[in-house]
Structure formats: C-alpha cells, structure tokens
Amino acid sequence: MNLISPIYKLYKAWLKRQIKNGDETRQPPHHIGIILDGNRRFAREKGLDVWMGHQFGAAKINAVLDWCWEAGIKIVTIYSFSTENFSRPLQEVAEIMKIAIQKF
C-alpha cells in the first residue's frame, strides 16, 4: 500500500476544513488560481508518452474543481497553456489542444 495515500487523504480533509470554516480573522477564498505543471514529468516517470500525462492532468482538474466547489470556492482560474508550450513537438501540442477542446 502506498503510504502517501492515507496521509494525503488526512491532509485533504484538514485543508478542506480550514478553507471551508476559516476563522475570525480569515475567510475562505472566493477565487484561486491554478497553474498546471508537471504533466510531462509525471508521464515520463511512469514510462508513458508525454501526452498521456496531459490526459491524466486534465482528469485531475475535474476532481480539483469538484473539491473547490465543495469547499465553497466559486471562482477558479486555470492557467493551462503558455505561448512557450508552442515550441513543444507538434504532436504533443495537437494532443494538448484536443484535450482543451474536450475539457474547456
């Protein structure tokens, strides 16, 4: 069993409680920004084609957005593609664009 999984679940519950409940001095955020990063690195570590990492990342965004909604965060800005990404191989850019069309 992966030891990180139970620790991550505890952290996730703690973080959600902190964000949702806040305290007298801190209100839950209304808006957060997310920069997508590490999809290619993830794929390479798993021995997958890099575009598969983008697929996994896109699937994870759905879970993150669900979590934000449950935590009361109503506005999320996602930075998903920079102009520098156009210098990647054409097939990878095409796969990213396909994902963008499907997800956005």
C-alpha positions as CSV (number, residue, x, y, z in Angstrom):
1,M,0.0,0.0,0.0
2,N,1.2,3.5,-0.8
3,L,1.9,5.4,2.4
4,I,1.3,8.7,0.8
5,S,-2.4,7.9,0.1
6,P,-3.6,7.9,3.7
7,I,-1.5,10.9,4.6
8,Y,-2.8,12.8,1.6
9,K,-6.4,12.0,2.5
10,L,-5.9,13.3,6.0
11,Y,-4.2,16.5,4.7
12,K,-7.0,16.9,2.1
13,A,-9.7,16.7,4.9
14,W,-7.7,19.1,7.1
15,L,-7.2,21.6,4.3
16,K,-10.9,21.5,3.2
17,R,-12.0,22.1,6.8
18,Q,-9.6,25.0,7.1
19,I,-10.8,26.6,3.9
20,K,-14.5,26.0,4.4
21,N,-14.6,27.1,8.1
22,G,-12.0,29.7,8.2
23,D,-11.8,31.5,11.5
24,E,-12.5,35.0,12.9
25,T,-9.5,36.5,11.1
26,R,-9.6,34.5,7.8
27,Q,-12.4,33.9,5.4
28,P,-12.4,31.1,2.8
29,P,-11.0,32.3,-0.5
30,H,-13.5,33.4,-3.2
31,H,-11.1,32.9,-6.0
32,I,-8.0,30.8,-6.5
33,G,-5.6,30.4,-9.4
34,I,-4.0,27.1,-10.6
35,I,-1.0,26.7,-12.8
36,L,-0.9,23.3,-14.5
37,D,2.6,21.9,-14.4
38,G,4.3,18.6,-14.2
39,N,2.2,16.5,-16.6
40,R,5.1,15.6,-18.9
41,R,7.3,14.8,-15.9
42,F,4.6,12.6,-14.4
43,A,4.2,10.7,-17.7
44,R,8.0,10.2,-18.1
45,E,8.3,8.9,-14.5
46,K,5.5,6.4,-15.3
47,G,7.1,5.4,-18.6
48,L,4.2,6.8,-20.6
49,D,4.0,9.0,-23.7
50,V,4.1,12.7,-22.6
51,W,0.7,13.4,-24.0
52,M,-0.7,10.8,-21.6
53,G,0.5,12.9,-18.8
54,H,-1.7,15.8,-20.1
55,Q,-4.7,13.4,-20.2
56,F,-4.1,12.4,-16.5
57,G,-3.7,16.1,-15.6
58,A,-7.0,17.0,-17.3
59,A,-8.8,14.3,-15.5
60,K,-7.3,15.5,-12.2
61,I,-8.7,19.0,-12.9
62,N,-12.2,17.6,-12.7
63,A,-11.5,16.3,-9.2
64,V,-9.9,19.6,-8.2
65,L,-12.9,21.6,-9.4
66,D,-15.3,19.4,-7.5
67,W,-13.2,19.8,-4.4
68,C,-13.2,23.6,-4.8
69,W,-17.0,23.7,-5.3
70,E,-17.4,21.6,-2.1
71,A,-15.1,23.9,-0.2
72,G,-17.1,26.9,-1.2
73,I,-14.6,28.3,-3.7
74,K,-16.7,29.5,-6.6
75,I,-14.1,31.1,-8.9
76,V,-11.1,29.2,-10.2
77,T,-8.7,30.5,-12.8
78,I,-6.7,27.7,-14.6
79,Y,-3.5,28.6,-16.5
80,S,-3.2,25.7,-18.8
81,F,-1.0,26.6,-21.8
82,S,1.7,29.2,-22.3
83,T,3.0,30.6,-25.6
84,E,6.3,28.8,-24.7
85,N,4.4,25.5,-25.0
86,F,4.1,26.0,-28.8
87,S,7.8,25.1,-29.0
88,R,7.0,21.6,-28.0
89,P,6.7,18.8,-30.6
90,L,3.7,19.3,-32.9
91,Q,2.1,16.0,-31.9
92,E,2.2,17.0,-28.2
93,V,0.7,20.5,-28.9
94,A,-2.0,18.8,-31.0
95,E,-2.9,16.4,-28.2
96,I,-3.0,19.3,-25.7
97,M,-5.3,21.2,-28.0
98,K,-7.6,18.2,-28.3
99,I,-7.8,17.9,-24.5
100,A,-8.5,21.6,-24.3
101,I,-11.4,21.3,-26.8
102,Q,-12.8,18.4,-24.9
103,K,-12.5,19.8,-21.4
104,F,-13.0,23.6,-21.8
